[in-house]
Amino acid sequence: MSDRRPQRPPRPQRIALLAFPGVRVFDVSVITEVWDTDRRDRGVPPFELRRTAADPSVPVPLRGGLSLTPDRPLSWLDELTPADLVVVPGIEDPDADLPAPVLDALRRAHTAGVPVAALCAGAFVLARAGLLDGRRAVTHWRLAPALAERHPATRVEPEALFIEDTGVWTSAGTAAGIDLCLHLVRTAHGAETAATIARSMVTAPFRSGTQAQFIEHPTPRADRDADTLAAVRAHALARLDAPHTVGSLAARAGMSPRSFARHFQATTGTTPLRWLIAQRVAAAQKLLERTDHPLPEVARRAGFGSEVTMRQHFAAHLATSPRDYRAAFRHTTGATASTDSEAAPDSAPSDPGTATGSTGSAGSGTAGSSPIAR
């Protein structure tokens, strides 16, 4: 596993958007909205987003008669102070010829240790550059078979929203690109910064990479079940410090534990156990960023029951410890001294309507009586 320990850059984070003919307008817009909007008045640190191209004097044509004006050459990635992150938008045609200078720039950036991310069909660009050989990767579910067939050295995982493998990130299609960009902000600047950006974009603040890409609601009964389960999730989020079990949540939904677990996963793409652990990790992140509560109190308010349990889940989900996470992000959002009003339910993440999975190896969550993640 790669070292994903959160680090707060001492200067504005430098992000390079690779621009070349055929990149998708939507993905360019997402990258721009996340990293090129000034939100310093809301506590978000400044970013330096640069649109790099082989020839920055030539506008890059986009679909719909639009164009993108680059502001840096690809050599910007090779400066003494290189980019902190290189992001490749999705491309319209995975079979299109790709500019050799773009592929060379990607290889140099990766060799220099710069994290590289690709949205949607941008995974084909990374594969053509050889960066996905021997690595796990994801793309839009419709394109996953083609990626696996054309690049057999890539370990394609068609179900995930986004994946990281040794410094190389890939995402599924369209909205999953937003999830990946917000996750990359979260790993560099903390959960509160990512949530602030998500609020301004009116999007879900947290969907983990292991959530299913595609969820069907084929009947009115399924829609009714989804409404019932949404109410159960809202109840759990408001009481994260309570000892929830699959059985207790199922009883609230008026279902048996087995039926509840089955409907929960069909509706949300993840299990009750994974969803609840992910929400508790997110709540603990906010408490660590915002308050001075001692670690045992953070664990209690987030619903982990003990500091040891919280530490185990931070290691599995974030590759860091609660103490190191607080040291990295405690002062990034203007955190204030702790007060009795800052209980875990107030700090809990909002439920986006579809549950989030965890990045750990939590079980299926079908057992009915044991408290979850306590």
C-alpha positions as CSV (number, residue, x, y, z in Angstrom):
1,M,0.0,0.0,0.0
2,S,1.2,3.4,-0.9
3,D,1.9,6.1,1.8
4,R,-1.3,8.2,1.8
5,R,-0.6,10.0,5.1
6,P,-2.2,13.4,4.9
7,Q,0.2,16.2,4.4
8,R,-0.7,19.9,4.4
9,P,1.3,21.8,1.8
10,P,3.2,24.8,3.1
11,R,2.2,26.8,0.0
12,P,-0.8,26.7,-2.3
13,Q,-1.2,23.2,-3.7
14,R,-0.2,23.2,-7.4
15,I,-2.5,21.2,-9.7
16,A,-1.8,20.6,-13.3
17,L,-4.7,19.9,-15.7
18,L,-3.5,18.1,-18.8
19,A,-5.3,19.7,-21.8
20,F,-5.2,18.2,-25.3
21,P,-7.8,17.7,-28.1
22,G,-10.6,15.3,-27.1
23,V,-10.8,15.9,-23.4
24,R,-14.4,16.1,-22.0
25,V,-15.9,19.5,-21.2
26,F,-17.6,18.1,-18.1
27,D,-14.4,16.8,-16.5
28,V,-12.5,20.0,-17.3
29,S,-15.4,21.9,-15.6
30,V,-15.2,19.7,-12.5
31,I,-11.5,20.1,-12.1
32,T,-11.8,23.9,-12.5
33,E,-14.7,24.1,-10.1
34,V,-12.9,22.2,-7.4
35,W,-9.5,23.7,-7.7
36,D,-9.9,27.1,-9.4
37,T,-12.7,28.7,-7.4
38,D,-11.6,31.1,-4.6
39,R,-13.2,30.0,-1.3
40,R,-10.7,31.5,1.1
41,D,-13.6,33.5,2.7
42,R,-15.0,30.1,3.8
43,G,-11.7,28.8,5.2
44,V,-10.6,26.8,2.0
45,P,-6.9,27.2,1.3
46,P,-5.9,28.6,-2.1
47,F,-4.9,26.3,-4.9
48,E,-2.8,27.0,-8.0
49,L,-4.5,25.3,-11.0
50,R,-2.7,25.4,-14.3
51,R,-4.0,24.2,-17.6
52,T,-1.0,22.7,-19.3
53,A,-0.7,21.8,-23.0
54,A,2.0,20.9,-25.6
55,D,1.6,24.3,-27.1
56,P,0.0,26.8,-24.7
57,S,-0.4,29.4,-27.5
58,V,-3.0,27.2,-29.2
59,P,-6.5,26.9,-27.8
60,V,-7.5,23.3,-27.2
61,P,-10.8,22.4,-29.0
62,L,-13.6,20.9,-27.0
63,R,-16.9,19.4,-27.9
64,G,-19.8,21.8,-28.6
65,G,-17.7,24.5,-30.2
66,L,-15.9,25.3,-27.0
67,S,-12.2,25.7,-26.5
68,L,-9.8,25.7,-23.5
69,T,-7.0,28.2,-23.4
70,P,-3.9,26.7,-21.8
71,D,-1.7,28.9,-19.5
72,R,1.4,26.7,-19.1
73,P,3.4,24.4,-21.3
74,L,3.8,20.8,-20.4
75,S,7.4,21.6,-19.2
76,W,5.7,23.3,-16.2
77,L,5.6,19.8,-14.8
78,D,9.3,19.6,-14.9
79,E,10.2,22.8,-13.0
80,L,12.2,22.9,-9.8
81,T,8.9,23.2,-7.9
82,P,6.8,20.7,-9.7
83,A,3.1,20.2,-9.5
84,D,1.7,18.4,-6.4
85,L,-0.9,16.6,-8.5
86,V,-1.5,16.0,-12.2
87,V,-5.1,15.5,-13.3
88,V,-6.2,14.0,-16.6
89,P,-9.8,14.8,-17.7
90,G,-11.8,12.0,-19.4
91,I,-11.6,11.8,-23.1
92,E,-14.4,11.6,-25.7
93,D,-12.9,8.7,-27.7
94,P,-10.8,6.0,-25.9
95,D,-9.4,4.9,-29.3
96,A,-8.3,8.4,-30.4
97,D,-4.6,9.1,-31.1
98,L,-3.0,10.8,-28.1
99,P,-0.2,13.4,-28.3
100,A,3.2,11.8,-27.6
101,P,4.2,14.9,-25.5
102,V,1.3,14.4,-23.2
103,L,2.2,10.7,-22.6
104,D,5.8,11.6,-22.1
105,A,4.9,14.3,-19.6
106,L,2.8,11.8,-17.6
107,R,5.6,9.4,-17.5
108,R,8.1,12.0,-16.3
109,A,5.7,13.3,-13.6
110,H,5.0,9.8,-12.3
111,T,8.7,9.0,-12.3
112,A,9.3,12.1,-10.3
113,G,6.9,10.9,-7.6
114,V,4.0,13.2,-8.5
115,P,0.5,11.7,-7.9
116,V,-1.4,11.3,-11.1
117,A,-5.2,11.1,-11.4
118,A,-7.5,10.4,-14.3
119,L,-11.3,10.9,-14.5
120,C,-13.6,8.5,-16.4
121,A,-12.0,7.5,-19.7
122,G,-8.8,9.3,-18.8
123,A,-7.8,5.9,-17.5
124,F,-7.1,5.0,-21.2
125,V,-4.6,7.9,-21.3
126,L,-2.8,6.5,-18.2
127,A,-2.8,3.0,-19.7
128,R,-1.4,4.3,-23.0
129,A,1.4,5.9,-21.0
130,G,2.1,2.6,-19.2
131,L,1.2,3.9,-15.8
132,L,-1.5,1.3,-15.2
133,D,0.6,-1.7,-16.0
134,G,0.3,-4.1,-13.0
135,R,-2.0,-1.6,-11.2
136,R,-5.7,-1.7,-10.2
137,A,-7.8,0.8,-12.1
138,V,-11.4,1.8,-12.8
139,T,-13.2,3.6,-15.6
140,H,-16.9,4.1,-16.6
141,W,-18.7,0.8,-16.2
142,R,-19.5,0.8,-19.9
143,L,-15.9,1.2,-20.9
144,A,-14.4,-1.3,-18.3
145,P,-14.4,-4.3,-20.7
146,A,-12.6,-2.3,-23.4
147,L,-10.0,-1.1,-20.9
148,A,-9.4,-4.7,-19.8
149,E,-9.2,-6.0,-23.3
150,R,-6.9,-3.3,-24.8
151,H,-4.7,-3.1,-21.7
152,P,-4.5,-6.6,-20.3
153,A,-1.6,-5.6,-17.9
154,T,-4.2,-3.4,-16.1
155,R,-6.2,-5.0,-13.3
156,V,-9.6,-3.4,-14.1
157,E,-12.1,-3.3,-11.2
158,P,-15.5,-2.3,-12.8
159,E,-17.5,-1.8,-9.7
160,A,-15.7,0.9,-7.8
161,L,-16.2,4.7,-7.9
162,F,-12.5,5.4,-7.7
163,I,-9.3,3.6,-6.9
164,E,-5.7,4.5,-5.9
165,D,-2.8,2.2,-6.5
166,T,0.7,3.4,-5.6
167,G,0.2,7.1,-6.4
168,V,-2.1,6.6,-9.5
169,W,-5.8,7.4,-9.2
170,T,-8.6,6.5,-11.5
171,S,-12.3,7.1,-11.3
172,A,-15.5,5.9,-12.9
173,G,-17.6,8.1,-15.1
174,T,-19.1,11.6,-14.7
175,A,-20.2,12.1,-11.1
176,A,-17.5,9.8,-9.8
177,G,-15.0,12.3,-11.1
178,I,-16.4,14.8,-8.6
179,D,-16.1,12.2,-5.9
180,L,-12.4,11.6,-6.7
181,C,-11.6,15.3,-6.9
182,L,-13.2,15.9,-3.5
183,H,-11.4,12.8,-2.1
184,L,-8.1,14.2,-3.3
185,V,-8.8,17.5,-1.6
186,R,-9.8,15.6,1.6
187,T,-6.5,13.6,1.6
188,A,-4.4,16.9,1.2
189,H,-6.5,19.3,3.3
190,G,-8.9,17.4,5.5
191,A,-12.6,16.5,5.6
192,E,-13.8,20.0,6.5
193,T,-12.2,21.6,3.5
194,A,-13.6,19.0,1.2
195,A,-17.1,19.3,2.8
196,T,-17.0,23.1,2.3
197,I,-16.2,22.7,-1.4
198,A,-18.9,20.1,-1.7
199,R,-21.5,22.4,-0.1
200,S,-20.6,25.2,-2.6
201,M,-21.0,22.7,-5.4
202,V,-24.3,21.4,-3.9
203,T,-23.0,17.8,-4.1
204,A,-22.5,14.9,-1.7
205,P,-19.5,15.6,0.6
206,F,-18.4,12.0,0.9
207,R,-18.8,8.9,-1.3
208,S,-16.2,6.4,-0.7
209,G,-14.4,4.7,-3.6
210,T,-15.9,1.2,-2.9
211,Q,-19.5,2.2,-3.5
212,A,-21.1,0.6,-6.5
213,Q,-21.1,2.6,-9.7
214,F,-24.6,1.7,-10.9
215,I,-27.7,1.2,-8.7
216,E,-31.1,0.3,-10.2
217,H,-34.5,1.2,-8.8
218,P,-36.7,-1.0,-11.1
219,T,-40.0,-0.9,-9.3
220,P,-42.1,1.5,-7.2
221,R,-41.6,-0.9,-4.2
222,A,-37.9,-0.3,-4.5
223,D,-38.5,3.4,-4.4
224,R,-40.6,3.0,-1.2
225,D,-37.8,0.9,0.3
226,A,-35.3,3.6,-0.5
227,D,-37.3,6.2,1.3
228,T,-37.6,4.0,4.3
229,L,-33.9,3.3,4.3
230,A,-33.1,7.0,3.9
231,A,-35.0,7.7,7.1
232,V,-33.1,5.0,8.9
233,R,-29.8,6.5,7.7
234,A,-30.9,9.9,8.9
235,H,-31.7,8.4,12.3
236,A,-28.3,6.8,12.6
237,L,-26.5,9.9,11.5
238,A,-28.2,11.9,14.2
239,R,-27.2,9.4,16.8
240,L,-23.8,8.1,15.7
241,D,-22.7,7.7,19.3
242,A,-25.4,5.1,19.9
243,P,-24.6,1.4,19.7
244,H,-26.4,0.6,16.5
245,T,-26.7,-2.9,15.2
246,V,-28.1,-4.3,11.9
247,G,-30.9,-5.7,14.0
248,S,-31.8,-2.3,15.6
249,L,-31.7,-0.5,12.3
250,A,-33.7,-3.2,10.6
251,A,-36.3,-3.0,13.3
252,R,-36.6,0.7,12.7
253,A,-37.2,0.0,9.0
254,G,-39.7,-2.7,9.8
255,M,-37.7,-5.4,8.2
256,S,-35.8,-8.6,9.2
257,P,-32.0,-8.1,9.6
258,R,-31.4,-10.2,6.5
259,S,-34.0,-8.4,4.4
260,F,-32.8,-5.0,5.6
261,A,-29.1,-5.8,4.7
262,R,-30.2,-7.0,1.3
263,H,-32.3,-3.9,0.5
264,F,-29.7,-1.6,2.0
265,Q,-27.0,-2.9,-0.4
266,A,-29.4,-2.9,-3.4
267,T,-30.4,0.7,-2.7
268,T,-27.0,2.2,-1.8
269,G,-24.3,0.0,-3.2
270,T,-22.7,-0.9,0.2
271,T,-23.5,-2.7,3.4
272,P,-24.9,-1.3,6.6
273,L,-21.7,-2.0,8.4
274,R,-19.4,-0.3,5.8
275,W,-21.7,2.7,5.6
276,L,-21.9,3.2,9.3
277,I,-18.1,2.9,9.8
278,A,-17.5,5.3,7.0
279,Q,-19.9,7.9,8.6
280,R,-18.2,7.4,11.9
281,V,-14.7,8.0,10.4
282,A,-16.0,11.1,8.7
283,A,-17.5,12.4,11.9
284,A,-14.3,11.7,13.8
285,Q,-12.3,13.6,11.2
286,K,-14.5,16.7,11.7
287,L,-14.2,16.4,15.5
288,L,-10.4,16.2,15.2
289,E,-10.3,19.2,12.9
290,R,-12.8,21.4,14.8
291,T,-12.4,20.6,18.5
292,D,-9.8,20.0,21.3
293,H,-11.6,17.0,22.6
294,P,-9.2,14.2,23.8
295,L,-9.0,11.2,21.6
296,P,-11.2,8.9,23.8
297,E,-13.9,11.6,23.8
298,V,-13.7,11.9,20.0
299,A,-14.0,8.1,19.7
300,R,-17.1,8.1,22.0
301,R,-18.8,10.9,20.1
302,A,-18.1,9.4,16.7
303,G,-19.5,6.1,17.9
304,F,-16.4,4.0,18.0
305,G,-16.7,3.2,21.7
306,S,-12.9,3.2,22.2
307,E,-9.8,5.0,21.0
308,V,-8.3,1.7,20.0
309,T,-11.2,0.9,17.6
310,M,-11.1,4.4,16.2
311,R,-7.3,4.1,15.6
312,Q,-7.8,0.8,13.8
313,H,-10.4,2.2,11.4
314,F,-8.3,5.4,10.7
315,A,-5.4,3.1,9.8
316,A,-7.6,1.0,7.5
317,H,-9.4,3.9,5.9
318,L,-7.0,6.8,5.9
319,A,-3.6,5.2,6.4
320,T,-2.9,7.4,9.3
321,S,-3.7,7.7,13.0
322,P,-6.2,10.0,14.7
323,R,-3.3,11.8,16.4
324,D,-1.4,12.4,13.2
325,Y,-4.6,13.4,11.4
326,R,-5.2,16.1,14.0
327,A,-1.7,17.3,13.8
328,A,-2.0,17.7,10.0
329,F,-5.4,19.4,9.9
330,R,-6.2,20.8,13.3
331,H,-5.4,24.4,12.2
332,T,-6.6,24.3,8.6
333,T,-10.2,25.3,9.3
334,G,-10.1,27.7,12.1
335,A,-11.0,25.1,14.8
336,T,-12.2,26.4,18.1
337,A,-11.9,25.1,21.6
338,S,-14.1,22.2,22.4
339,T,-17.6,22.8,23.9
340,D,-20.3,20.6,25.2
341,S,-22.5,21.5,22.2
342,E,-20.1,19.8,19.7
343,A,-21.4,16.3,20.1
344,A,-20.8,13.7,17.4
345,P,-24.3,13.9,15.8
346,D,-23.8,17.6,15.2
347,S,-20.5,16.8,13.5
348,A,-21.8,13.9,11.5
349,P,-21.6,14.0,7.7
350,S,-24.8,14.6,5.8
351,D,-26.3,11.5,4.0
352,P,-26.2,12.2,0.2
353,G,-29.2,9.9,-0.3
354,T,-27.1,7.0,-1.2
355,A,-24.9,5.5,1.4
356,T,-21.2,5.6,1.3
357,G,-18.9,2.5,1.5
358,S,-15.6,2.3,3.4
359,T,-12.2,1.7,2.0
360,G,-11.4,-0.9,4.6
361,S,-12.3,-4.6,4.7
362,A,-15.4,-4.5,6.9
363,G,-17.6,-7.5,6.8
364,S,-21.0,-7.8,5.2
365,G,-22.9,-6.3,8.1
366,T,-25.7,-8.9,8.0
367,A,-25.4,-10.0,11.6
368,G,-28.3,-8.7,13.7
369,S,-27.1,-8.1,17.3
370,S,-23.5,-7.0,17.7
371,P,-22.9,-3.2,17.9
372,I,-21.4,-1.9,14.7
373,A,-17.8,-0.7,14.9
374,R,-17.8,-0.5,18.7
